[in-house]
Amino acid sequence: MNAIMAPPQSMNLRELLDSGWEPKSVKQEMRDNFSRMLAAGDDLFPGIVGYDDTVIPEINLALLAGHDMLFLGEKGQAKSRIMRMLTRFLDEWIPYIDHPDLPVHEDPSRPISSLGRRLIAEHDPEDIKIAWWHRDHRYAERLSPGTKFADIIGEIDPAKLTGGVSMSAEEALSFGLIPRLHRGIFAMNELPELDDLVQVGLFNILEERDVQIRGYPIQFDLDIVILFSANPATYNRSGKVIPQLKDRIGSIIQTHYPVERHQGIEILRQELGDQFDGEYPVQVPYFMYQIVEEITNQARKSKYIDHASGVSARFSLANLRTLIASARQRGILHQERPAVPRISDFGHIYSSSLGKLELDMMGTHQMSERQVLDAVMSEAIRVVFSEYVEEHGLGAIAEIFRGGVRVEVGDLLPSHAYAERLKSVPPAWNLAFEVNASESEAVRASCVEFVLAGLYSMDRISRSQRHGKIEYEL
């Protein structure tokens, strides 16, 4: 994260005007900064993976066009993350009139409130204090369910009416989030869940940039960028979003899940950061990343899971964190450094998976969520193992088990228990699995379990389970 530069020195309005400062609208700010960064070849959306040829070009055009945007996609497709990231295209600091009674961060050159205009008209520029607003504070978002008109637009303040202020006067209002974000960015998540009254209020702001509260129109020249997010299943449902509001949204940005598995793995590694380090470090073989991400891919394709709901990237992340935790627990118990996740650790991902999948009640045929997850995991292991077999050959991978052995596996078994069974490791394993199975007992144990689970998924060996441990027999 970039360090925040110190704000410009405190000054009055005269000093600000003499400094050569020129006012800009929010959209002009974003267009200018985006254009500068694009010309310089900067990384425009750092950390956003898999959208270079699809989503990002559409956002770029929307920024240049000065559009309000709707991000349309299923859960876990980085919609909120991208919306929050758009603040990087704002100026780092902007000036505003420093007065405790002003309801918004007023542009010193063109205040929109009656009090702001009076201050400019009745005071010398030297007497008007200027403060500075950082871009990180010029963004706010709201989740639609439970959101009321007063929350984001405003409400008449009874206390002000008691004090003698007219109900039709601007001073009678208590402003909601959007007016308070004047000169900033406001994001509304799950747009279709807003009730019609709030949608009409948003329509007025997008169309006229004014605020209407309880039938009293308050002419505010609001300067704001408004962003929305929505799930296609609800956004496209008739009656969920009023047509007038849909018509005023400048650009619809369609998001999607990673097209390639390696993109999902890149996201996982990026999100986990330094969680592999510490007193008991964890090393994750690449095939374990592949299985974790393939479980998510299979869940998204499963006929037993509601496709309209989607399967979030958080599903993969939560499952991988569970595997790392299980491996780390084993490392602590047996003093293994580094600890290495195994297939048997997948026995714990029910805790991180159940509740994140929404079953298609028409297609499950009374299958439980746990049974659906078992089927998805089994298919993911088969798919990933088949890819290794196709590239390196089943014989080379399964060579060590040709003599017919019985191997017991379990998430709490020490790694040396596997090493005792397998005195030598085929050279092909190190080539195939991108890890050194010969050098590390913990890595070897993970490879052994992967091969055994893969052979079982291809009906090459049998498996029995007893007292929480699994036994494979060839």
Secondary structure, DSSP 8 states (H G I E B T S, - for coil): ----------EEHHHHHHTT-----HHHHHHHHHHHHHHTT--SSTT--S-TTTHHHHHHHHHHHT--EEEE--TTSSHHHHHHHGGGGS-SEEEEE--TT-SS---TTS--SHHHHHHHHHS-GGGSEEEEEEGGGSEEEEESTT--HHHHTEEE-HHHHHTT--TTSGGGEEE-HHHHTTTEEEEEESGGGS-HHHHHHHHHHHHH--EEETTEEE-----EEEEEEE-HHHHTSTTSS-HHHHHH--EEEE----SSHHHHHHHHHHHHTTTT-SSS-B---HHHHHHHHHHHHHHHH-TTB-TTT---HHHHHHHHHHHHHHHHHHHHHHT-SSB---GGGGGGTHHHHTTT--B-TTTSTT--HHHHHHHHHHHHHHHHHHHHHHHH-HHHHHGGGTT--EEEE-TTS-THHHHHH-S---HHHHHHHSS-TTT-HHHHHHHHHHHHHHHHHTTSSEEEEETTEEEEE-
